[in-house]
Amino acid sequence: MSDDFDLCVCGSGPSALFLVKQFLEKNPKSKVLVIEAGFTQIDYSTSLSFRHSMEQPFKLTPSINIGIGGTSQLWHNVLAPLDDEDFQVKSWIPNSGWPISKADLNPFYSQICDYFGFSFEVFDNPEKFLDFDKEFRRILVDQDVFDYKIFVHPKRYLRSDVGFKDLADVYRGLNFRHGIVALSLEGKGPIKNLNVFNRDTNKKGVIHARKIVLCCGALNNPEILLNSDGIQNRLPVVGKFLMDHPMGNIYQYKYSQKKEAKIFSGIGLNKTTNMKVALKLKKDLREERKLANSVFYLRPSFSEGANDKSEELKNKLLTVRAKLKRFVFPYSEAAALLGDFNIVSQIIQYKTGFLSAHKLTDIMFVTEQRPSEYSCVELTESLNEFGNKRTSVKWQVDDEDLREVTSIIDVLDDKLMRPNDAVSTLASTHLNWRDRLASAAHHLGTVRMSDDSTNGCVDLNLKIHGIDNVYVCDGSVFPTSGNANPTMTCMALAIRLGDHLSND
């Protein structure tokens, strides 16, 4: 493991794939090493797979994947860019704003769309691709109060393990090694060694590479950095500002007449791509109410009232692929699914468009979480099986984050549901957002991008402050989370970094 490489990438998820793909397209004769801590199947045998929050529970198992392909093995293939405002400083949200703008990422967002076979323009001009206004107006939406957000779901699923196999067929300089755990960085100024643990031989080793990129995620990157000598003094906020997208159903309404509005839960954009629309308050109203950029979905429901068992089952179904990948049949989930007509109907409606007519709608929120240093990944004194100090996860959703959902009930009632002749089916006793929310498994922010090391860890080119040859490229670099699944932005950042490393 002591061979010299032009580039070493730690991790094998979507960020790693698009980084390596872009770098090798620009440098086809380079020697690149990709290391993955896990093996072929989703790996439950290591503590790296189990990251439980000591504060607000994630309610997802697993919430990350250690295994070849990384989070692409669990990802539901939903794509959306961040909004322009997500990159901007909001005076009422401390620590908000990126050192880059959306315009900096737009060319790379467009490349992601090309890869999946649809136009980037759909996000800003959906009317060019379908009769958007007609479909959108199937539910009365006051467009002076609410804005929309487009999400695209390609039917061609990205699986990074397959992507790396395809790259290996083209580029002889690509080396892929699994069961190799990145432990720590060694050296001052330029890093000379990446210390690793080989799980096949149970021995430690060293990797030498001209450039090193950590793509291990917002829960595991801090463990590598905090176990590296001098890093915590150099980067005082490493591990802090852990964010996610708190999500879940909290409101339900009943229409007087059945509605059919596929665009809010899933409609065909073309033969290979679906899209759906979420709603959010207009920017000026959010600024007036000092809210973050959160969205909500109108989801057809077929069961009236609160149903906590259904909510628990939905969280389990988000990660059921983890069992299937290990050739374990999800008996408990299957049994629960057979007994839950509401969720079965929602799945049929989303996947096929059938059962679209409905009188009940669940309102599912996916909220932007404010960055807070008290929500963090911290070093402990106990050791893991590889000899590193463990980290503990403290995901904290504060009162301002909770206010995002509960404070707009009046707007939902007056400006959305009353015009559609709909009434609430839930008593106020069911509207405890903290109890109902779950993690979206969008772990972000612990190695955040910043202008300097006082409030962040990497610069606008994702290079660690004060270190010449180590970069971080995944959701951990997000200064703020926005309201979208982060994978599209992670892949865009990866392509951008691939270009930068090629020109450096």
C-alpha positions as CSV (number, residue, x, y, z in Angstrom):
1,M,0.0,0.0,0.0
2,S,3.0,2.3,-0.1
3,D,2.9,2.9,-3.9
4,D,2.9,6.5,-5.0
5,F,-0.2,7.8,-6.7
6,D,-1.2,11.0,-8.4
7,L,-4.5,11.0,-6.5
8,C,-5.9,9.0,-3.7
9,V,-9.7,9.2,-3.1
10,C,-11.2,7.9,0.2
11,G,-14.7,6.6,-0.3
12,S,-16.7,5.2,-3.3
13,G,-20.0,7.1,-3.3
14,P,-21.4,9.5,-5.9
15,S,-18.9,12.3,-5.1
16,A,-15.9,10.0,-5.4
17,L,-17.2,8.6,-8.7
18,F,-17.7,11.9,-10.4
19,L,-14.5,13.3,-9.1
20,V,-12.5,10.3,-10.4
21,K,-14.4,10.3,-13.7
22,Q,-13.7,13.9,-14.3
23,F,-10.0,13.7,-13.2
24,L,-9.3,10.7,-15.4
25,E,-11.0,12.2,-18.4
26,K,-8.6,15.1,-18.1
27,N,-5.6,13.0,-17.1
28,P,-6.1,9.6,-18.7
29,K,-2.6,8.4,-17.9
30,S,-2.7,9.3,-14.2
31,K,-2.3,6.8,-11.4
32,V,-5.4,7.0,-9.2
33,L,-6.2,5.0,-6.1
34,V,-9.7,4.7,-4.6
35,I,-10.1,3.1,-1.2
36,E,-13.3,2.0,0.4
37,A,-13.6,1.0,4.0
38,G,-16.4,-1.6,3.3
39,F,-16.8,-4.5,1.0
40,T,-19.2,-5.6,-1.8
41,Q,-22.4,-5.7,0.3
42,I,-23.6,-3.1,2.8
43,D,-21.4,-3.6,5.8
44,Y,-22.8,-4.0,9.2
45,S,-19.7,-5.5,10.7
46,T,-17.9,-2.2,11.5
47,S,-18.7,0.6,13.9
48,L,-18.3,3.0,10.9
49,S,-21.7,1.8,9.7
50,F,-23.5,2.7,12.9
51,R,-23.8,6.4,13.7
52,H,-26.5,7.0,16.2
53,S,-27.2,10.6,17.4
54,M,-26.8,11.1,21.2
55,E,-29.4,14.0,20.9
56,Q,-32.2,14.0,18.3
57,P,-32.5,10.4,16.9
58,F,-32.0,9.8,13.2
59,K,-34.7,7.1,13.1
60,L,-33.0,5.5,10.1
61,T,-30.9,2.3,10.2
62,P,-28.5,2.5,8.5
63,S,-28.2,6.3,7.9
64,I,-25.0,5.8,6.0
65,N,-23.5,3.0,3.9
66,I,-20.1,1.5,4.4
67,G,-19.6,-0.6,1.3
68,I,-18.6,-0.3,-2.4
69,G,-20.8,2.4,-3.9
70,G,-21.3,4.3,-0.7
71,T,-24.6,6.1,-0.3
72,S,-25.5,5.4,-3.9
73,Q,-26.6,2.0,-2.7
74,L,-29.3,3.7,-0.5
75,W,-30.0,6.8,-2.5
76,H,-33.5,7.2,-4.1
77,N,-32.1,9.0,-7.1
78,V,-33.8,12.4,-6.5
79,L,-32.0,15.3,-8.1
80,A,-32.4,19.1,-7.5
81,P,-29.9,21.9,-7.4
82,L,-29.7,24.3,-4.5
83,D,-31.4,27.7,-5.0
84,D,-29.5,30.9,-5.6
85,E,-30.5,32.1,-2.2
86,D,-29.0,29.0,-0.5
87,F,-25.5,30.3,-1.3
88,Q,-26.3,33.8,0.1
89,V,-25.9,35.2,3.6
90,K,-29.2,35.5,5.5
91,S,-28.9,38.1,8.2
92,W,-31.3,36.2,10.5
93,I,-29.4,32.9,10.2
94,P,-26.0,32.9,11.8
95,N,-23.2,31.2,9.9
96,S,-25.2,31.2,6.6
97,G,-23.8,31.7,3.2
98,W,-21.2,30.0,0.9
99,P,-18.0,31.5,-0.5
100,I,-19.2,30.5,-3.9
101,S,-22.5,31.2,-5.8
102,K,-24.9,29.0,-7.6
103,A,-23.6,30.5,-10.9
104,D,-20.2,28.8,-10.1
105,L,-21.9,25.4,-10.0
106,N,-24.4,25.8,-12.8
107,P,-22.1,24.4,-15.5
108,F,-21.4,21.4,-13.4
109,Y,-25.1,20.9,-12.5
110,S,-25.7,20.9,-16.2
111,Q,-23.2,18.1,-16.7
112,I,-25.0,16.0,-14.1
113,C,-28.2,16.5,-16.0
114,D,-26.5,15.5,-19.3
115,Y,-25.3,12.3,-17.6
116,F,-28.8,11.4,-16.6
117,G,-30.4,12.4,-19.9
118,F,-32.5,15.5,-19.2
119,S,-32.0,19.2,-19.6
120,F,-30.9,21.4,-16.7
121,E,-33.4,24.0,-17.9
122,V,-36.3,21.9,-16.5
123,F,-35.6,23.3,-13.0
124,D,-36.2,26.9,-14.1
125,N,-38.5,26.5,-17.1
126,P,-40.6,23.3,-16.6
127,E,-43.2,24.7,-19.0
128,K,-40.9,24.0,-21.9
129,F,-41.1,20.2,-21.2
130,L,-44.7,19.6,-20.2
131,D,-48.0,21.5,-19.8
132,F,-46.8,22.6,-16.4
133,D,-49.3,25.3,-15.7
134,K,-52.3,23.0,-16.4
135,E,-50.9,20.3,-14.1
136,F,-49.9,22.8,-11.4
137,R,-53.3,24.4,-11.3
138,R,-55.1,21.1,-10.5
139,I,-54.7,22.3,-6.9
140,L,-55.4,26.0,-6.2
141,V,-52.1,27.6,-5.2
142,D,-51.8,31.3,-4.4
143,Q,-48.7,32.1,-6.4
144,D,-48.3,35.4,-4.6
145,V,-47.7,33.4,-1.4
146,F,-46.2,30.1,-2.5
147,D,-43.4,29.2,-4.9
148,Y,-42.5,25.8,-6.3
149,K,-39.4,23.7,-6.3
150,I,-38.7,21.1,-9.0
151,F,-37.3,17.7,-8.2
152,V,-36.3,15.2,-11.0
153,H,-36.2,11.4,-10.6
154,P,-34.4,9.6,-13.4
155,K,-35.4,6.0,-13.9
156,R,-31.8,5.2,-14.6
157,Y,-30.5,4.7,-11.1
158,L,-26.9,5.7,-10.3
159,R,-24.9,3.0,-8.6
160,S,-21.3,4.1,-8.0
161,D,-20.0,0.5,-7.8
162,V,-21.1,0.0,-11.5
163,G,-19.6,3.3,-12.4
164,F,-16.2,2.5,-11.0
165,K,-16.2,-0.9,-12.9
166,D,-16.9,1.0,-16.1
167,L,-14.0,3.4,-15.4
168,A,-11.6,0.6,-14.7
169,D,-12.4,-0.9,-18.1
170,V,-11.2,2.3,-19.7
171,Y,-8.4,3.6,-17.5
172,R,-5.5,1.3,-16.6
173,G,-4.2,3.7,-14.0
174,L,-7.3,3.3,-11.8
175,N,-6.8,1.1,-8.8
176,F,-9.7,0.2,-6.5
177,R,-9.1,-1.4,-3.1
178,H,-11.9,-2.3,-0.6
179,G,-11.6,-3.1,3.1
180,I,-9.1,-0.2,3.5
181,V,-10.1,2.2,6.3
182,A,-8.6,5.8,6.2
183,L,-7.4,6.5,9.7
184,S,-5.5,9.8,9.8
185,L,-3.3,12.2,7.9
186,E,0.4,12.6,8.8
187,G,2.7,15.5,8.0
188,K,2.8,19.3,8.2
189,G,2.1,21.6,5.3
190,P,1.9,19.0,2.6
191,I,0.6,15.7,4.0
192,K,3.1,12.9,3.3
193,N,1.2,9.9,4.6
194,L,-2.4,8.7,4.7
195,N,-2.5,6.1,7.5
196,V,-4.9,3.3,6.8
197,F,-6.1,-0.1,8.2
198,N,-6.4,-3.2,6.0
199,R,-9.4,-5.2,7.2
200,D,-8.3,-8.3,5.3
201,T,-4.9,-8.5,6.9
202,N,-5.8,-6.6,10.2
203,K,-2.7,-4.5,9.7
204,K,-2.0,-0.8,9.5
205,G,-0.3,0.7,6.5
206,V,0.6,3.9,4.7
207,I,-0.5,5.4,1.4
208,H,1.6,8.0,-0.4
209,A,-0.2,10.2,-2.9
210,R,0.4,13.6,-4.4
211,K,-3.2,14.7,-3.7
212,I,-5.7,13.2,-1.2
213,V,-9.4,13.7,-1.3
214,L,-11.7,12.6,1.6
215,C,-15.2,11.6,0.4
216,C,-16.2,9.6,3.5
217,G,-19.2,11.7,4.5
218,A,-20.1,14.2,7.2
219,L,-20.1,11.7,10.0
220,N,-16.8,9.9,9.1
221,N,-14.6,12.7,7.7
222,P,-14.4,14.4,11.1
223,E,-13.1,11.1,12.7
224,I,-10.3,11.0,10.2
225,L,-9.4,14.7,10.7
226,L,-9.8,14.7,14.5
227,N,-7.4,11.7,14.7
228,S,-4.8,13.6,12.7
229,D,-2.1,15.4,14.7
230,G,-2.5,19.2,14.8
231,I,-5.7,19.3,12.7
232,Q,-8.0,20.4,15.5
233,N,-5.7,23.3,16.4
234,R,-5.6,24.3,12.7
235,L,-9.3,23.8,12.1
236,P,-11.1,24.7,15.4
237,V,-14.6,24.1,13.9
238,V,-14.0,20.6,12.4
239,G,-16.8,18.3,13.3
240,K,-19.2,21.2,14.2
241,F,-22.2,22.5,12.3
242,L,-23.7,19.1,11.6
243,M,-26.9,19.5,9.6
244,D,-29.5,17.3,8.0
245,H,-32.9,17.8,6.5
246,P,-35.5,17.1,9.3
247,M,-38.4,15.5,7.4
248,G,-41.8,14.0,8.0
249,N,-45.6,14.4,7.8
250,I,-47.1,16.7,10.3
251,Y,-50.4,18.0,8.8
252,Q,-53.2,16.3,7.0
253,Y,-56.2,17.9,5.2
254,K,-59.4,16.5,3.7
255,Y,-60.8,18.0,0.4
256,S,-64.5,18.2,0.0
257,Q,-64.1,16.7,-3.5
258,K,-61.4,14.4,-4.9
259,K,-58.3,16.0,-6.3
260,E,-56.0,14.5,-9.0
261,A,-52.7,16.3,-9.1
262,K,-49.9,13.9,-10.2
263,I,-47.3,16.7,-10.5
264,F,-47.1,17.0,-6.7
265,S,-46.2,13.4,-6.2
266,G,-44.7,12.2,-9.5
267,I,-45.4,12.8,-13.2
268,G,-43.5,11.6,-16.3
269,L,-41.2,14.3,-17.8
270,N,-40.2,11.9,-20.6
271,K,-39.9,8.1,-21.0
272,T,-36.8,7.9,-18.8
273,T,-37.5,10.7,-16.2
274,N,-40.1,11.6,-13.7
275,M,-40.5,14.9,-11.9
276,K,-42.4,16.2,-8.9
277,V,-43.1,19.6,-7.3
278,A,-42.7,20.8,-3.8
279,L,-44.1,24.1,-2.4
280,K,-42.5,26.7,-0.2
281,L,-43.2,30.2,0.9
282,K,-42.2,33.1,-1.3
283,K,-38.8,34.5,-0.5
284,D,-40.1,37.8,0.8
285,L,-42.5,36.1,3.1
286,R,-39.8,33.9,4.5
287,E,-37.6,36.9,5.0
288,E,-40.4,38.7,6.8
289,R,-41.0,35.7,9.1
290,K,-37.2,35.0,9.4
291,L,-37.6,31.4,8.1
292,A,-35.1,29.2,6.3
293,N,-35.6,27.9,2.8
294,S,-37.8,24.9,3.6
295,V,-40.2,23.0,1.3
296,F,-43.2,20.7,1.7
297,Y,-44.9,18.1,-0.4
298,L,-48.6,17.5,-0.9
299,R,-48.8,13.7,-0.8
300,P,-52.0,11.7,-1.6
301,S,-53.1,9.8,1.5
302,F,-55.7,7.0,1.8
303,S,-56.0,6.8,5.6
304,E,-57.5,9.6,7.7
305,G,-55.9,10.9,10.9
306,A,-52.5,10.4,12.5
307,N,-50.8,7.1,12.1
308,D,-47.5,6.8,13.9
309,K,-47.0,3.2,12.8
310,S,-47.2,4.2,9.1
311,E,-44.6,7.0,9.8
312,E,-42.3,4.4,11.4
313,L,-42.7,2.1,8.5
314,K,-41.9,4.8,6.0
315,N,-38.6,5.4,7.7
316,K,-37.8,1.7,7.6
317,L,-38.7,1.5,3.9
318,L,-36.2,4.3,3.1
319,T,-33.4,1.9,4.1
320,V,-34.9,-1.5,3.1
321,R,-32.5,-1.7,0.2
322,A,-29.7,-2.2,2.8
323,K,-31.2,-5.6,3.7
324,L,-31.8,-6.6,0.1
325,K,-28.2,-5.8,-0.8
326,R,-27.1,-8.3,1.9
327,F,-29.6,-10.9,0.5
328,V,-31.7,-10.6,3.7
329,F,-35.4,-10.6,3.0
330,P,-37.1,-7.7,4.9
331,Y,-39.7,-9.9,6.6
332,S,-40.9,-7.4,9.2
333,E,-41.1,-4.6,6.7
334,A,-43.0,-6.8,4.2
335,A,-45.5,-7.9,6.8
336,A,-46.1,-4.4,8.0
337,L,-46.5,-3.2,4.4
338,L,-49.1,-5.8,3.6
339,G,-51.1,-4.5,6.6
340,D,-50.8,-0.9,5.7
341,F,-53.2,0.0,2.8
342,N,-52.2,3.7,3.0
343,I,-48.5,3.2,2.2
344,V,-49.2,0.5,-0.4
345,S,-51.5,2.9,-2.2
346,Q,-49.0,5.8,-1.9
347,I,-46.3,3.6,-3.5
348,I,-48.5,2.5,-6.3
349,Q,-49.6,6.1,-6.9
350,Y,-46.0,7.3,-7.0
351,K,-44.5,4.5,-9.1
352,T,-47.4,4.2,-11.6
353,G,-49.6,7.3,-11.4
354,F,-52.6,5.1,-10.6
355,L,-54.8,5.9,-7.6
356,S,-54.0,9.6,-8.1
357,A,-57.5,10.7,-7.2
358,H,-57.6,11.4,-3.5
359,K,-59.6,13.3,-0.8
360,L,-56.8,13.3,1.8
361,T,-53.4,14.9,1.5
362,D,-50.5,14.5,3.9
363,I,-48.2,17.6,4.1
364,M,-44.6,16.3,4.3
365,F,-42.0,18.8,5.2
366,V,-38.3,18.7,4.3
367,T,-36.8,21.5,6.2
368,E,-33.5,23.4,6.0
369,Q,-31.6,23.1,9.3
370,R,-29.8,26.1,10.6
371,P,-26.0,25.6,11.1
372,S,-25.1,25.4,14.8
373,E,-21.8,24.6,16.4
374,Y,-23.7,22.6,19.1
375,S,-24.9,20.1,16.5
376,C,-21.6,18.2,16.0
377,V,-19.4,15.2,15.7
378,E,-17.0,15.1,18.7
379,L,-13.9,13.0,19.5
380,T,-14.0,10.6,22.5
381,E,-11.3,8.8,24.4
382,S,-12.5,5.3,23.6
383,L,-10.9,3.4,20.6
384,N,-12.6,1.7,17.8
385,E,-11.5,-1.7,16.3
386,F,-8.9,0.1,14.0
387,G,-7.1,1.9,16.8
388,N,-8.6,5.3,16.1
389,K,-10.4,7.4,18.8
390,R,-14.1,7.1,18.2
391,T,-16.4,10.0,17.6
392,S,-19.9,10.6,19.0
393,V,-22.6,12.2,17.0
394,K,-24.8,14.9,18.5
395,W,-27.4,15.9,16.0
396,Q,-29.3,18.8,17.5
397,V,-32.5,20.3,16.0
398,D,-33.1,23.6,17.8
399,D,-36.2,25.5,18.5
400,E,-35.8,27.8,15.5
401,D,-35.7,24.7,13.2
402,L,-38.9,23.4,14.8
403,R,-40.5,26.8,14.2
404,E,-40.1,26.4,10.5
405,V,-43.0,24.0,10.4
406,T,-45.3,25.1,13.2
407,S,-45.2,28.8,12.4
408,I,-46.8,28.6,8.9
409,I,-49.9,26.7,9.8
410,D,-52.0,29.9,9.4
411,V,-50.7,30.4,5.9
412,L,-51.4,26.8,5.0
413,D,-54.9,27.1,6.3
414,D,-55.8,30.5,4.8
415,K,-53.8,30.5,1.5
416,L,-53.7,26.9,0.4
417,M,-56.2,24.6,2.0
418,R,-59.2,26.9,2.5
419,P,-59.3,27.9,-1.3
420,N,-59.3,24.1,-2.0
421,D,-62.2,23.6,0.4
422,A,-60.1,21.4,2.7
423,V,-60.1,21.0,6.5
424,S,-57.6,19.6,8.9
425,T,-58.1,16.1,10.1
426,L,-55.6,16.3,13.0
427,A,-56.0,17.7,16.5
428,S,-53.3,20.1,17.7
429,T,-52.1,17.4,20.1
430,H,-50.6,15.5,17.1
431,L,-48.6,18.5,15.9
432,N,-45.4,17.9,17.8
433,W,-42.8,18.3,15.1
434,R,-39.8,17.2,17.2
435,D,-41.5,13.8,17.9
436,R,-42.5,13.3,14.3
437,L,-39.4,14.4,12.4
438,A,-36.7,12.0,11.2
439,S,-33.3,12.4,9.5
440,A,-33.3,12.4,5.7
441,A,-29.8,10.7,5.9
442,H,-28.5,14.0,4.4
443,H,-25.6,14.5,6.8
444,L,-23.9,17.8,6.1
445,G,-21.7,20.6,7.2
446,T,-19.0,19.1,9.6
447,V,-16.0,20.2,7.3
448,R,-17.7,23.3,6.0
449,M,-16.5,25.6,3.2
450,S,-15.3,29.0,4.3
451,D,-13.0,31.9,3.5
452,D,-10.7,31.1,6.4
453,S,-10.1,28.6,9.1
454,T,-11.9,30.5,11.9
455,N,-15.3,29.5,10.7
456,G,-14.7,26.6,8.4
457,C,-12.3,23.9,7.2
458,V,-11.9,24.0,3.4
459,D,-11.6,26.9,1.0
460,L,-13.7,27.5,-2.1
461,N,-11.7,24.9,-4.0
462,L,-12.4,22.3,-1.2
463,K,-8.7,22.3,-0.1
464,I,-8.2,22.1,3.7
465,H,-7.1,25.4,5.0
466,G,-3.3,25.4,5.6
467,I,-2.7,22.1,3.9
468,D,-1.5,22.1,0.3
469,N,-2.6,18.6,-0.9
470,V,-5.7,17.4,1.0
471,Y,-9.2,18.1,-0.1
472,V,-12.7,17.2,1.1
473,C,-15.6,16.6,-1.4
474,D,-19.0,15.5,-0.2
475,G,-21.9,16.9,1.9
476,S,-19.6,17.7,4.8
477,V,-18.4,20.8,3.0
478,F,-21.9,22.4,2.9
479,P,-22.0,25.7,4.9
480,T,-25.8,25.6,4.7
481,S,-28.1,22.8,3.6
482,G,-30.8,24.3,1.5
483,N,-34.0,22.3,0.9
484,A,-32.9,19.8,-1.7
485,N,-31.4,16.3,-1.6
486,P,-27.7,17.2,-1.6
487,T,-26.4,14.5,-4.0
488,M,-26.7,16.6,-7.1
489,T,-24.7,19.4,-5.5
490,C,-22.1,16.9,-4.2
491,M,-21.6,15.5,-7.7
492,A,-21.4,19.0,-9.2
493,L,-18.8,19.9,-6.6
494,A,-16.9,16.7,-7.5
495,I,-16.8,17.5,-11.2
496,R,-15.6,21.1,-10.3
497,L,-12.9,19.7,-8.1
498,G,-11.8,17.2,-10.8
499,D,-11.3,20.2,-13.1
500,H,-9.4,22.1,-10.4
501,L,-7.0,19.2,-9.6
502,S,-6.4,18.7,-13.3
503,N,-5.4,22.4,-13.7
504,D,-3.4,22.6,-10.4
